[in-house]
Amino acid sequence: MTSFKSRTFSALMSARWAACLALASLVALSGCTSLKVKLGMKVYLDKIPLTSMEASLPKGPGIAPGQKSPLVVVFTQPDGKVLQTEGAGKGKVLWQDLTVTPTLVTVDKKGVVSLRHDPRISEGKMAHVTITVPSHPDLHDDLDIPLRYDYPFVSNFSGKSGSNGFDGSDGMNGTDGSPGSMDPDNPSAGGDGTDGTDGSNGGDGGPGGNAPPVQVQVTLKSGSHPLLQAAVSASGHRRLYLVDPQGGSLTVMADGGPGGSGGKGGRGGRGGSGGIGSPDGNSGNNGSDGLDGSDGPPGKGGSITVTYDPQAQRYMAAIRLSNKGGPAPVFAEQPVAPLW
């Protein structure tokens, strides 16, 4: 037998759990910064003494064109305790308490650094961010962000995925038979249940889109550390890349789009139950399930033609191609002038 104290303790714990869940839901739904600060989930720096700060990019010191990298700032208090920024730093310091001044890159309100895709904008330059704390004018940090090209770049001109087929509709359940009489003096049979109707078939998935023809040009930017200049053109678009063949790569994709998934067949309706009587009525038959739709066929891969300068020939392993469902890529070695 459960004691009064045990029941009281269980009720108290249940109430506390309910309160915690309600509070967590309130925080998640409200997203209110002041509430998070009151709960100790975030802090305002103007109320905290600080002795130093240091900024870093935890994914590495450099950034490649078209890449994003989170910024983390660590603060040290007089007693040696540290605080970190929210986001990638998983800390309590609000980015809204900091001022970030970027050069060449951009930094969003969550502390994520971005570099534009076009290498012509940033080549030969150094990205930089300066972080200050308005509530602590004596604190600031400067972070140089070198550009890197040893990165797995991807230029994707693959076809679009086909549309998924619609699911079939479920069949209607049959109606139950009317009850008869089980009175031995006045027996009557129960009514028969009606049959359930068949579920409808699922729709077929749509075909995947075809990839366009793709032209790739590659030439060598010579120097103490050779780099590959590459241009990928298709469907009226031209994308430029600067690739370090020592660790970097460029994958050009012109795969046929996958076909859409077929829709699920509808469930057959349940037959109605026979009515109770003397004798009982017969139950109706269940309807048949609909057939699943067929997946759509994949699209065709686009042709890929690669024209590369003879000086770039020994670095061509850094250029990778994929055009599933298309013809074999064509390579042509001939002089290619600097692309920019």
Phi and psi in degrees as GROMACS dihedral restraints (atoms count N, CA, C in turn):
[ dihedral_restraints ]
;  ai    aj    ak    al  type     phi  dphi    fc
    3     4     5     6     1   -71.8    20    10
    4     5     6     7     1   131.8    20    10
    6     7     8     9     1   -76.5    20    10
    7     8     9    10     1   163.6    20    10
    9    10    11    12     1   -63.5    20    10
   10    11    12    13     1   -40.1    20    10
   12    13    14    15     1   -63.4    20    10
   13    14    15    16     1   -40.1    20    10
   15    16    17    18     1   -64.0    20    10
   16    17    18    19     1   -42.9    20    10
   18    19    20    21     1   -65.3    20    10
   19    20    21    22     1   -38.9    20    10
   21    22    23    24     1   -65.6    20    10
   22    23    24    25     1   -42.5    20    10
   24    25    26    27     1   -63.6    20    10
   25    26    27    28     1   -43.9    20    10
   27    28    29    30     1   -61.9    20    10
   28    29    30    31     1   -42.0    20    10
   30    31    32    33     1   -65.5    20    10
   31    32    33    34     1   -38.4    20    10
   33    34    35    36     1   -65.9    20    10
   34    35    36    37     1   -43.7    20    10
   36    37    38    39     1   -64.8    20    10
   37    38    39    40     1   -39.8    20    10
   39    40    41    42     1   -62.4    20    10
   40    41    42    43     1   -40.9    20    10
   42    43    44    45     1   -64.8    20    10
   43    44    45    46     1   -39.3    20    10
   45    46    47    48     1   -66.6    20    10
   46    47    48    49     1   -42.0    20    10
   48    49    50    51     1   -62.0    20    10
   49    50    51    52     1   -42.3    20    10
   51    52    53    54     1   -62.5    20    10
   52    53    54    55     1   -40.3    20    10
   54    55    56    57     1   -65.9    20    10
   55    56    57    58     1   -40.9    20    10
   57    58    59    60     1   -64.1    20    10
   58    59    60    61     1   -43.6    20    10
   60    61    62    63     1   -64.3    20    10
   61    62    63    64     1   -40.7    20    10
   63    64    65    66     1   -64.4    20    10
   64    65    66    67     1   -39.9    20    10
   66    67    68    69     1   -67.5    20    10
   67    68    69    70     1   -42.5    20    10
   69    70    71    72     1   -62.9    20    10
   70    71    72    73     1   -40.8    20    10
   72    73    74    75     1   -64.8    20    10
   73    74    75    76     1   -38.7    20    10
   75    76    77    78     1   -63.3    20    10
   76    77    78    79     1   -43.6    20    10
   78    79    80    81     1   -64.6    20    10
   79    80    81    82     1   -44.6    20    10
   81    82    83    84     1   -63.8    20    10
   82    83    84    85     1   -40.1    20    10
   84    85    86    87     1   -76.7    20    10
   85    86    87    88     1   -38.7    20    10
   87    88    89    90     1   -77.8    20    10
   88    89    90    91     1   -39.9    20    10
   90    91    92    93     1    60.8    20    10
   91    92    93    94     1    21.4    20    10
   93    94    95    96     1   -76.3    20    10
   94    95    96    97     1   120.9    20    10
   96    97    98    99     1   -63.2    20    10
   97    98    99   100     1   -43.8    20    10
   99   100   101   102     1   -62.2    20    10
  100   101   102   103     1   -36.0    20    10
  102   103   104   105     1   -66.9    20    10
  103   104   105   106     1   -41.3    20    10
  105   106   107   108     1   -63.8    20    10
  106   107   108   109     1   -36.0    20    10
  108   109   110   111     1   -66.2    20    10
  109   110   111   112     1   -42.8    20    10
  111   112   113   114     1   -62.8    20    10
  112   113   114   115     1   -32.6    20    10
  114   115   116   117     1   -83.7    20    10
  115   116   117   118     1    -3.1    20    10
  117   118   119   120     1    83.6    20    10
  118   119   120   121     1     8.1    20    10
  120   121   122   123     1   -79.7    20    10
  121   122   123   124     1   -27.5    20    10
  123   124   125   126     1  -134.9    20    10
  124   125   126   127     1   164.6    20    10
  126   127   128   129     1  -134.9    20    10
  127   128   129   130     1   151.8    20    10
  129   130   131   132     1   -96.9    20    10
  130   131   132   133     1   128.2    20    10
  132   133   134   135     1   -70.4    20    10
  133   134   135   136     1   -22.1    20    10
  135   136   137   138     1   -67.5    20    10
  136   137   138   139     1   -13.7    20    10
  138   139   140   141     1  -103.3    20    10
  139   140   141   142     1     5.8    20    10
  141   142   143   144     1  -123.9    20    10
  142   143   144   145     1   127.1    20    10
  144   145   146   147     1   -71.1    20    10
  145   146   147   148     1   136.8    20    10
  147   148   149   150     1  -133.8    20    10
  148   149   150   151     1   146.3    20    10
  150   151   152   153     1  -110.8    20    10
  151   152   153   154     1   -27.3    20    10
  153   154   155   156     1  -159.3    20    10
  154   155   156   157     1   166.7    20    10
  156   157   158   159     1  -148.3    20    10
  157   158   159   160     1   152.4    20    10
  159   160   161   162     1  -147.4    20    10
  160   161   162   163     1   130.1    20    10
  162   163   164   165     1  -103.8    20    10
  163   164   165   166     1   149.3    20    10
  165   166   167   168     1  -156.5    20    10
  166   167   168   169     1   163.9    20    10
  168   169   170   171     1  -110.0    20    10
  169   170   171   172     1   103.2    20    10
  171   172   173   174     1   -63.9    20    10
  172   173   174   175     1   -20.5    20    10
  174   175   176   177     1   -84.9    20    10
  175   176   177   178     1     0.3    20    10
  177   178   179   180     1   133.4    20    10
  178   179   180   181     1   157.3    20    10
  180   181   182   183     1   -74.0    20    10
  181   182   183   184     1   -20.2    20    10
  183   184   185   186     1  -106.8    20    10
  184   185   186   187     1   174.7    20    10
  186   187   188   189     1  -144.3    20    10
  187   188   189   190     1   141.3    20    10
  189   190   191   192     1  -100.4    20    10
  190   191   192   193     1   153.7    20    10
  192   193   194   195     1   -55.2    20    10
  193   194   195   196     1   133.0    20    10
  195   196   197   198     1    83.4    20    10
  196   197   198   199     1    -1.5    20    10
  198   199   200   201     1   -96.4    20    10
  199   200   201   202     1   158.0    20    10
  201   202   203   204     1  -120.4    20    10
  202   203   204   205     1   146.0    20    10
  204   205   206   207     1  -146.9    20    10
  205   206   207   208     1   128.6    20    10
  207   208   209   210     1   -73.2    20    10
  208   209   210   211     1   144.5    20    10
  210   211   212   213     1  -103.1    20    10
  211   212   213   214     1   139.1    20    10
  213   214   215   216     1  -127.7    20    10
  214   215   216   217     1   133.8    20    10
  216   217   218   219     1  -119.8    20    10
  217   218   219   220     1   131.1    20    10
  219   220   221   222     1  -111.6    20    10
  220   221   222   223     1   130.4    20    10
  222   223   224   225     1  -112.6    20    10
  223   224   225   226     1   142.2    20    10
  225   226   227   228     1  -112.8    20    10
  226   227   228   229     1   132.7    20    10
  228   229   230   231     1   -93.6    20    10
  229   230   231   232     1   164.2    20    10
  231   232   233   234     1   -55.6    20    10
  232   233   234   235     1   -30.7    20    10
  234   235   236   237     1   -86.7    20    10
  235   236   237   238     1     6.6    20    10
  237   238   239   240     1    91.9    20    10
  238   239   240   241     1    -9.7    20    10
  240   241   242   243     1   -70.0    20    10
  241   242   243   244     1   150.3    20    10
  243   244   245   246     1  -117.6    20    10
  244   245   246   247     1   151.1    20    10
  246   247   248   249     1  -126.8    20    10
  247   248   249   250     1   145.0    20    10
  249   250   251   252     1  -125.0    20    10
  250   251   252   253     1   158.4    20    10
  252   253   254   255     1   -71.1    20    10
  253   254   255   256     1   155.7    20    10
  255   256   257   258     1   -68.8    20    10
  256   257   258   259     1   176.4    20    10
  258   259   260   261     1    82.8    20    10
  259   260   261   262     1  -127.6    20    10
  261   262   263   264     1   -62.7    20    10
  262   263   264   265     1   -27.8    20    10
  264   265   266   267     1   -76.4    20    10
  265   266   267   268     1   -13.4    20    10
  267   268   269   270     1    52.8    20    10
  268   269   270   271     1    34.4    20    10
  270   271   272   273     1  -110.8    20    10
  271   272   273   274     1  -165.6    20    10
  273   274   275   276     1  -105.1    20    10
  274   275   276   277     1    -8.5    20    10
  276   277   278   279     1   -77.6    20    10
  277   278   279   280     1   127.8    20    10
  279   280   281   282     1   -80.0    20    10
  280   281   282   283     1   135.1    20    10
  282   283   284   285     1   -64.6    20    10
  283   284   285   286     1   -25.7    20    10
  285   286   287   288     1   -66.6    20    10
  286   287   288   289     1   -16.0    20    10
  288   289   290   291     1   -84.7    20    10
  289   290   291   292     1    -4.1    20    10
  291   292   293   294     1  -115.9    20    10
  292   293   294   295     1   155.3    20    10
  294   295   296   297     1  -116.6    20    10
  295   296   297   298     1   120.9    20    10
  297   298   299   300     1  -112.4    20    10
  298   299   300   301     1   122.3    20    10
  300   301   302   303     1  -111.5    20    10
  301   302   303   304     1   106.8    20    10
  303   304   305   306     1   -95.5    20    10
  304   305   306   307     1   153.9    20    10
  306   307   308   309     1  -126.0    20    10
  307   308   309   310     1   125.2    20    10
  309   310   311   312     1    77.7    20    10
  310   311   312   313     1   -33.1    20    10
  312   313   314   315     1  -106.1    20    10
  313   314   315   316     1   174.8    20    10
  315   316   317   318     1  -121.6    20    10
  316   317   318   319     1   153.9    20    10
  318   319   320   321     1  -132.8    20    10
  319   320   321   322     1   124.8    20    10
  321   322   323   324     1   -85.4    20    10
  322   323   324   325     1  -178.1    20    10
  324   325   326   327     1   -70.8    20    10
  325   326   327   328     1    -7.4    20    10
  327   328   329   330     1  -105.3    20    10
  328   329   330   331     1     9.4    20    10
  330   331   332   333     1    79.2    20    10
  331   332   333   334     1    22.9    20    10
  333   334   335   336     1   -97.2    20    10
  334   335   336   337     1   124.4    20    10
  336   337   338   339     1   -89.2    20    10
  337   338   339   340     1   135.1    20    10
  339   340   341   342     1  -130.2    20    10
  340   341   342   343     1   143.7    20    10
  342   343   344   345     1  -121.2    20    10
  343   344   345   346     1   133.4    20    10
  345   346   347   348     1   -60.4    20    10
  346   347   348   349     1   153.7    20    10
  348   349   350   351     1   -69.2    20    10
  349   350   351   352     1   -36.8    20    10
  351   352   353   354     1   -69.6    20    10
  352   353   354   355     1   115.1    20    10
  354   355   356   357     1   -68.8    20    10
  355   356   357   358     1   -18.4    20    10
  357   358   359   360     1   -64.7    20    10
  358   359   360   361     1   -27.2    20    10
  360   361   362   363     1   -71.3    20    10
  361   362   363   364     1   -33.9    20    10
  363   364   365   366     1  -113.8    20    10
  364   365   366   367     1    -9.5    20    10
  366   367   368   369     1   -58.2    20    10
  367   368   369   370     1   132.5    20    10
  369   370   371   372     1    77.5    20    10
  370   371   372   373     1     7.8    20    10
  372   373   374   375     1  -115.6    20    10
  373   374   375   376     1   172.2    20    10
  375   376   377   378     1  -121.7    20    10
  376   377   378   379     1   124.8    20    10
  378   379   380   381     1   -78.2    20    10
  379   380   381   382     1   157.2    20    10
  381   382   383   384     1  -156.8    20    10
  382   383   384   385     1   145.8    20    10
  384   385   386   387     1  -133.7    20    10
  385   386   387   388     1   142.3    20    10
  387   388   389   390     1  -117.8    20    10
  388   389   390   391     1   126.2    20    10
  390   391   392   393     1  -114.0    20    10
  391   392   393   394     1   126.1    20    10
  393   394   395   396     1  -124.6    20    10
  394   395   396   397     1   163.2    20    10
  396   397   398   399     1  -122.0    20    10
  397   398   399   400     1   103.4    20    10
  399   400   401   402     1   -53.2    20    10
  400   401   402   403     1   -34.0    20    10
  402   403   404   405     1   -79.2    20    10
  403   404   405   406     1   -11.3    20    10
  405   406   407   408     1  -134.2    20    10
  406   407   408   409     1    78.8    20    10
  408   409   410   411     1   -58.2    20    10
  409   410   411   412     1   -20.7    20    10
  411   412   413   414     1   -79.9    20    10
  412   413   414   415     1    -9.4    20    10
  414   415   416   417     1  -103.6    20    10
  415   416   417   418     1   134.8    20    10
  417   418   419   420     1  -163.9    20    10
  418   419   420   421     1   162.3    20    10
  420   421   422   423     1  -146.9    20    10
  421   422   423   424     1   145.0    20    10
  423   424   425   426     1  -116.6    20    10
  424   425   426   427     1   136.5    20    10
  426   427   428   429     1  -131.7    20    10
  427   428   429   430     1   115.1    20    10
  429   430   431   432     1   -78.1    20    10
  430   431   432   433     1   139.0    20    10
  432   433   434   435     1  -123.4    20    10
  433   434   435   436     1    98.3    20    10
  435   436   437   438     1   -67.2    20    10
  436   437   438   439     1   151.7    20    10
  438   439   440   441     1   -87.1    20    10
  439   440   441   442     1   141.6    20    10
  441   442   443   444     1  -127.6    20    10
  442   443   444   445     1   148.5    20    10
  444   445   446   447     1  -128.0    20    10
  445   446   447   448     1     3.6    20    10
  447   448   449   450     1   -86.5    20    10
  448   449   450   451     1    66.1    20    10
  450   451   452   453     1  -133.9    20    10
  451   452   453   454     1   145.8    20    10
  453   454   455   456     1   -80.8    20    10
  454   455   456   457     1    81.5    20    10
  456   457   458   459     1   -69.5    20    10
  457   458   459   460     1   148.6    20    10
  459   460   461   462     1  -133.3    20    10
  460   461   462   463     1   129.4    20    10
  462   463   464   465     1  -116.8    20    10
  463   464   465   466     1   105.9    20    10
  465   466   467   468     1  -109.2    20    10
  466   467   468   469     1   113.5    20    10
  468   469   470   471     1  -118.9    20    10
  469   470   471   472     1    30.1    20    10
  471   472   473   474     1   -67.7    20    10
  472   473   474   475     1   157.8    20    10
  474   475   476   477     1   -69.1    20    10
  475   476   477   478     1   158.3    20    10
  477   478   479   480     1   -75.5    20    10
  478   479   480   481     1   154.6    20    10
  480   481   482   483     1   -69.6    20    10
  481   482   483   484     1   145.8    20    10
  483   484   485   486     1   -71.1    20    10
  484   485   486   487     1   157.8    20    10
  486   487   488   489     1   -74.0    20    10
  487   488   489   490     1   145.9    20    10
  489   490   491   492     1   -76.6    20    10
  490   491   492   493     1   145.3    20    10
  492   493   494   495     1   -71.8    20    10
  493   494   495   496     1   152.4    20    10
  495   496   497   498     1   -74.4    20    10
  496   497   498   499     1   144.1    20    10
  498   499   500   501     1   -70.6    20    10
  499   500   501   502     1   145.6    20    10
  501   502   503   504     1   -71.3    20    10
  502   503   504   505     1   158.1    20    10
  504   505   506   507     1   -86.9    20    10
  505   506   507   508     1   146.6    20    10
  507   508   509   510     1   -71.5    20    10
  508   509   510   511     1   148.3    20    10
  510   511   512   513     1   -72.1    20    10
  511   512   513   514     1   161.0    20    10
  513   514   515   516     1   -81.6    20    10
  514   515   516   517     1   139.5    20    10
  516   517   518   519     1   -70.1    20    10
  517   518   519   520     1   145.4    20    10
  519   520   521   522     1   -71.5    20    10
  520   521   522   523     1   160.6    20    10
  522   523   524   525     1   -88.1    20    10
  523   524   525   526     1   145.2    20    10
  525   526   527   528     1   -70.7    20    10
  526   527   528   529     1   148.7    20    10
  528   529   530   531     1   -70.0    20    10
  529   530   531   532     1   151.9    20    10
  531   532   533   534     1   -71.6    20    10
  532   533   534   535     1   146.2    20    10
  534   535   536   537     1   -72.2    20    10
  535   536   537   538     1   143.8    20    10
  537   538   539   540     1   -98.4    20    10
  538   539   540   541     1  -153.1    20    10
  540   541   542   543     1  -119.9    20    10
  541   542   543   544     1   137.4    20    10
  543   544   545   546     1  -106.2    20    10
  544   545   546   547     1    10.9    20    10
  546   547   548   549     1   -65.6    20    10
  547   548   549   550     1   119.2    20    10
  549   550   551   552     1   -59.6    20    10
  550   551   552   553     1   -23.7    20    10
  552   553   554   555     1   -84.6    20    10
  553   554   555   556     1   -27.3    20    10
  555   556   557   558     1  -135.4    20    10
  556   557   558   559     1    63.2    20    10
  558   559   560   561     1   -70.5    20    10
  559   560   561   562     1   148.4    20    10
  561   562   563   564     1  -149.7    20    10
  562   563   564   565     1   146.5    20    10
  564   565   566   567     1   -74.0    20    10
  565   566   567   568     1   146.1    20    10
  567   568   569   570     1   -72.6    20    10
  568   569   570   571     1   151.9    20    10
  570   571   572   573     1   -73.5    20    10
  571   572   573   574     1   151.4    20    10
  573   574   575   576     1   -75.1    20    10
  574   575   576   577     1   141.6    20    10
  576   577   578   579     1   -74.8    20    10
  577   578   579   580     1   150.2    20    10
  579   580   581   582     1   -85.7    20    10
  580   581   582   583     1   159.1    20    10
  582   583   584   585     1   -71.9    20    10
  583   584   585   586     1   146.1    20    10
  585   586   587   588     1   -74.0    20    10
  586   587   588   589     1   151.0    20    10
  588   589   590   591     1   -85.4    20    10
  589   590   591   592     1   159.0    20    10
  591   592   593   594     1   -73.0    20    10
  592   593   594   595     1   145.5    20    10
  594   595   596   597     1   -74.0    20    10
  595   596   597   598     1   150.3    20    10
  597   598   599   600     1   -83.9    20    10
  598   599   600   601     1   157.6    20    10
  600   601   602   603     1   -71.8    20    10
  601   602   603   604     1   149.2    20    10
  603   604   605   606     1   -72.2    20    10
  604   605   606   607     1   151.3    20    10
  606   607   608   609     1   -77.9    20    10
  607   608   609   610     1   152.1    20    10
  609   610   611   612     1   -72.8    20    10
  610   611   612   613     1   146.3    20    10
  612   613   614   615     1   -71.0    20    10
  613   614   615   616     1   151.1    20    10
  615   616   617   618     1   -77.8    20    10
  616   617   618   619     1   157.4    20    10
  618   619   620   621     1   -69.9    20    10
  619   620   621   622     1   148.0    20    10
  621   622   623   624     1   -69.8    20    10
  622   623   624   625     1   154.0    20    10
  624   625   626   627     1   -77.1    20    10
  625   626   627   628     1   150.2    20    10
  627   628   629   630     1   -80.8    20    10
  628   629   630   631     1   143.0    20    10
  630   631   632   633     1   -82.8    20    10
  631   632   633   634     1   148.9    20    10
  633   634   635   636     1   -80.4    20    10
  634   635   636   637     1   165.2    20    10
  636   637   638   639     1   -64.4    20    10
  637   638   639   640     1   140.6    20    10
  639   640   641   642     1  -123.5    20    10
  640   641   642   643     1   134.3    20    10
  642   643   644   645     1  -111.6    20    10
  643   644   645   646     1   130.3    20    10
  645   646   647   648     1  -122.0    20    10
  646   647   648   649     1   130.3    20    10
  648   649   650   651     1  -118.0    20    10
  649   650   651   652     1   137.3    20    10
  651   652   653   654     1  -136.2    20    10
  652   653   654   655     1   132.1    20    10
  654   655   656   657     1  -141.3    20    10
  655   656   657   658     1   166.7    20    10
  657   658   659   660     1  -101.0    20    10
  658   659   660   661     1   131.4    20    10
  660   661   662   663     1   -97.9    20    10
  661   662   663   664     1    99.0    20    10
  663   664   665   666     1   -74.9    20    10
  664   665   666   667     1   164.1    20    10
  666   667   668   669     1   155.7    20    10
  667   668   669   670     1  -170.2    20    10
  669   670   671   672     1   -64.4    20    10
  670   671   672   673     1   -26.9    20    10
  672   673   674   675     1  -131.3    20    10
  673   674   675   676     1    92.2    20    10
  675   676   677   678     1   -60.2    20    10
  676   677   678   679     1   141.8    20    10
  678   679   680   681     1  -128.9    20    10
  679   680   681   682     1   154.6    20    10
  681   682   683   684     1   -98.7    20    10
  682   683   684   685     1   128.1    20    10
  684   685   686   687     1   -91.6    20    10
  685   686   687   688     1   132.7    20    10
  687   688   689   690     1  -137.1    20    10
  688   689   690   691     1   142.8    20    10
  690   691   692   693     1  -127.3    20    10
  691   692   693   694     1   129.7    20    10
  693   694   695   696     1  -118.6    20    10
  694   695   696   697     1   122.1    20    10
  696   697   698   699     1  -124.5    20    10
  697   698   699   700     1   135.6    20    10
  699   700   701   702     1  -167.7    20    10
  700   701   702   703     1   143.8    20    10
  702   703   704   705     1    51.7    20    10
  703   704   705   706     1    38.2    20    10
  705   706   707   708     1    79.0    20    10
  706   707   708   709     1     5.0    20    10
  708   709   710   711     1  -112.2    20    10
  709   710   711   712     1   144.2    20    10
  711   712   713   714     1  -132.0    20    10
  712   713   714   715     1   124.8    20    10
  714   715   716   717     1  -119.2    20    10
  715   716   717   718     1   136.4    20    10
  717   718   719   720     1  -108.9    20    10
  718   719   720   721     1   146.7    20    10
  720   721   722   723     1  -140.9    20    10
  721   722   723   724     1   147.7    20    10
  723   724   725   726     1  -123.2    20    10
  724   725   726   727     1   116.4    20    10
  726   727   728   729     1  -121.2    20    10
  727   728   729   730     1   130.6    20    10
  729   730   731   732     1   -86.8    20    10
  730   731   732   733     1   110.1    20    10
  732   733   734   735     1   -66.7    20    10
  733   734   735   736     1   -13.5    20    10
  735   736   737   738     1   -90.3    20    10
  736   737   738   739     1    78.5    20    10
  738   739   740   741     1   110.8    20    10
  739   740   741   742     1   -19.9    20    10
  741   742   743   744     1  -101.3    20    10
  742   743   744   745     1   169.6    20    10
  744   745   746   747     1  -157.9    20    10
  745   746   747   748     1   163.3    20    10
  747   748   749   750     1  -131.4    20    10
  748   749   750   751     1   116.9    20    10
  750   751   752   753     1  -102.9    20    10
  751   752   753   754     1   120.6    20    10
  753   754   755   756     1  -102.1    20    10
  754   755   756   757     1   122.9    20    10
  756   757   758   759     1  -117.0    20    10
  757   758   759   760     1   130.2    20    10
  759   760   761   762     1  -140.1    20    10
  760   761   762   763     1    48.7    20    10
  762   763   764   765     1   -75.5    20    10
  763   764   765   766     1   151.1    20    10
  765   766   767   768     1   -68.3    20    10
  766   767   768   769     1   141.4    20    10
  768   769   770   771     1   -66.7    20    10
  769   770   771   772     1   143.4    20    10
  771   772   773   774     1   -67.9    20    10
  772   773   774   775     1   146.8    20    10
  774   775   776   777     1   -70.0    20    10
  775   776   777   778     1   153.4    20    10
  777   778   779   780     1   -70.8    20    10
  778   779   780   781     1   152.6    20    10
  780   781   782   783     1   -73.9    20    10
  781   782   783   784     1   142.4    20    10
  783   784   785   786     1   -69.8    20    10
  784   785   786   787     1   147.3    20    10
  786   787   788   789     1   -72.1    20    10
  787   788   789   790     1   153.0    20    10
  789   790   791   792     1   -76.7    20    10
  790   791   792   793     1   139.5    20    10
  792   793   794   795     1   -68.0    20    10
  793   794   795   796     1   146.5    20    10
  795   796   797   798     1   -70.2    20    10
  796   797   798   799     1   151.1    20    10
  798   799   800   801     1   -78.5    20    10
  799   800   801   802     1   136.3    20    10
  801   802   803   804     1   -65.9    20    10
  802   803   804   805     1   144.5    20    10
  804   805   806   807     1   -69.7    20    10
  805   806   807   808     1   148.6    20    10
  807   808   809   810     1   -77.3    20    10
  808   809   810   811     1   137.5    20    10
  810   811   812   813     1   -67.7    20    10
  811   812   813   814     1   145.9    20    10
  813   814   815   816     1   -70.0    20    10
  814   815   816   817     1   146.8    20    10
  816   817   818   819     1   -75.3    20    10
  817   818   819   820     1   143.8    20    10
  819   820   821   822     1   -68.6    20    10
  820   821   822   823     1   144.9    20    10
  822   823   824   825     1   -70.6    20    10
  823   824   825   826     1   147.9    20    10
  825   826   827   828     1   -74.3    20    10
  826   827   828   829     1   133.5    20    10
  828   829   830   831     1  -171.3    20    10
  829   830   831   832     1  -160.7    20    10
  831   832   833   834     1  -132.0    20    10
  832   833   834   835     1    90.7    20    10
  834   835   836   837     1   -84.6    20    10
  835   836   837   838     1   171.1    20    10
  837   838   839   840     1   -65.7    20    10
  838   839   840   841     1   149.6    20    10
  840   841   842   843     1   -73.4    20    10
  841   842   843   844     1   162.4    20    10
  843   844   845   846     1   -81.2    20    10
  844   845   846   847     1   139.3    20    10
  846   847   848   849     1   -75.3    20    10
  847   848   849   850     1   147.4    20    10
  849   850   851   852     1   -73.5    20    10
  850   851   852   853     1   161.3    20    10
  852   853   854   855     1   -79.7    20    10
  853   854   855   856     1   144.6    20    10
  855   856   857   858     1   -70.0    20    10
  856   857   858   859     1   144.9    20    10
  858   859   860   861     1   -72.7    20    10
  859   860   861   862     1   157.9    20    10
  861   862   863   864     1   -79.3    20    10
  862   863   864   865     1   143.2    20    10
  864   865   866   867     1   -69.5    20    10
  865   866   867   868     1   143.7    20    10
  867   868   869   870     1   -71.1    20    10
  868   869   870   871     1   158.1    20    10
  870   871   872   873     1   -81.3    20    10
  871   872   873   874     1   144.3    20    10
  873   874   875   876     1   -68.1    20    10
  874   875   876   877     1   145.6    20    10
  876   877   878   879     1   -72.3    20    10
  877   878   879   880     1   159.9    20    10
  879   880   881   882     1   -83.6    20    10
  880   881   882   883     1   145.5    20    10
  882   883   884   885     1   -66.7    20    10
  883   884   885   886     1   144.4    20    10
  885   886   887   888     1   -70.0    20    10
  886   887   888   889     1   154.2    20    10
  888   889   890   891     1   -73.2    20    10
  889   890   891   892     1   149.3    20    10
  891   892   893   894     1   -71.4    20    10
  892   893   894   895     1   156.5    20    10
  894   895   896   897     1   -76.8    20    10
  895   896   897   898     1   173.4    20    10
  897   898   899   900     1   -89.2    20    10
  898   899   900   901     1   141.1    20    10
  900   901   902   903     1   -71.6    20    10
  901   902   903   904     1   150.0    20    10
  903   904   905   906     1   -84.1    20    10
  904   905   906   907     1   155.7    20    10
  906   907   908   909     1   -72.1    20    10
  907   908   909   910     1   146.5    20    10
  909   910   911   912     1  -125.9    20    10
  910   911   912   913     1   123.6    20    10
  912   913   914   915     1  -116.5    20    10
  913   914   915   916     1   123.4    20    10
  915   916   917   918     1  -112.4    20    10
  916   917   918   919     1   120.6    20    10
  918   919   920   921     1  -110.5    20    10
  919   920   921   922     1   120.7    20    10
  921   922   923   924     1  -129.3    20    10
  922   923   924   925     1   145.6    20    10
  924   925   926   927     1   -72.3    20    10
  925   926   927   928     1   144.2    20    10
  927   928   929   930     1   -54.7    20    10
  928   929   930   931     1   -33.1    20    10
  930   931   932   933     1   -68.9    20    10
  931   932   933   934     1   -20.6    20    10
  933   934   935   936     1   -89.3    20    10
  934   935   936   937     1    -5.6    20    10
  936   937   938   939     1   -55.5    20    10
  937   938   939   940     1   -41.8    20    10
  939   940   941   942     1   -74.4    20    10
  940   941   942   943     1    -8.6    20    10
  942   943   944   945     1  -108.1    20    10
  943   944   945   946     1     8.1    20    10
  945   946   947   948     1   -69.7    20    10
  946   947   948   949     1   -10.6    20    10
  948   949   950   951     1   -64.5    20    10
  949   950   951   952     1   -18.4    20    10
  951   952   953   954     1   -79.0    20    10
  952   953   954   955     1   -10.3    20    10
  954   955   956   957     1  -100.7    20    10
  955   956   957   958     1   118.0    20    10
  957   958   959   960     1  -119.6    20    10
  958   959   960   961     1   141.6    20    10
  960   961   962   963     1  -124.3    20    10
  961   962   963   964     1   147.3    20    10
  963   964   965   966     1  -147.4    20    10
  964   965   966   967     1   118.2    20    10
  966   967   968   969     1  -142.4    20    10
  967   968   969   970     1    64.0    20    10
  969   970   971   972     1   -55.5    20    10
  970   971   972   973     1   132.4    20    10
  972   973   974   975     1    82.5    20    10
  973   974   975   976     1    10.3    20    10
  975   976   977   978     1  -122.4    20    10
  976   977   978   979     1   178.5    20    10
  978   979   980   981     1   -72.9    20    10
  979   980   981   982     1   163.9    20    10
  981   982   983   984     1   -62.8    20    10
  982   983   984   985     1   137.8    20    10
  984   985   986   987     1   -59.7    20    10
  985   986   987   988     1   152.1    20    10
  987   988   989   990     1  -113.4    20    10
  988   989   990   991     1   132.2    20    10
  990   991   992   993     1  -114.3    20    10
  991   992   993   994     1   136.0    20    10
  993   994   995   996     1  -133.0    20    10
  994   995   996   997     1   122.7    20    10
  996   997   998   999     1   -96.6    20    10
  997   998   999  1000     1   116.2    20    10
  999  1000  1001  1002     1  -161.3    20    10
 1000  1001  1002  1003     1   160.0    20    10
 1002  1003  1004  1005     1   -57.8    20    10
 1003  1004  1005  1006     1   132.0    20    10
 1005  1006  1007  1008     1  -124.7    20    10
 1006  1007  1008  1009     1   118.6    20    10
 1008  1009  1010  1011     1   -70.4    20    10
 1009  1010  1011  1012     1   161.2    20    10
 1011  1012  1013  1014     1   -50.3    20    10
 1012  1013  1014  1015     1   138.0    20    10
 1014  1015  1016  1017     1   -84.1    20    10
 1015  1016  1017  1018     1   -13.8    20    10
